């Protein structure tokens, strides 16, 4: 988790149909003692080169973000 504009944000993998489809950023909200998550942004892979995984959102020093991606080089090598 990280703080952004005074809110706690929890990044999570989107895995509805397949592993690591994308990243969901969710704000943590508290209401009457109950904690809930509300999605505020959904990020999908920028290209089709990452069909096997686009996940693990990390923030470093408030100005650097790293998103881990996984590419299937075995299929790419067969195509070459």
Steps between C-alpha positions, in 0.01 A plus 500: 500500500599860455361843582380734225320831556432404862342165407629147545522322164520124462624364166365159401526262207205466267456125453134466401569301183874429511804549722638855504257658252567843644528713811217652703566794733250504786448763769441370853188651655373470857134542583348413840795276583478312171793513256430476130694536176381717212672477163623838378715394203545191285817453295534240229820407310605773255564242225404141418859397583395427861217246473637288784521762771485869581504547876685603817471879527771654721562863600846619601582839654163648392611563141605164352252225408591150380249255351624145453415330173553151365554418133503155342830495309458133412206581270689800361803286417279248315359784288852614406 
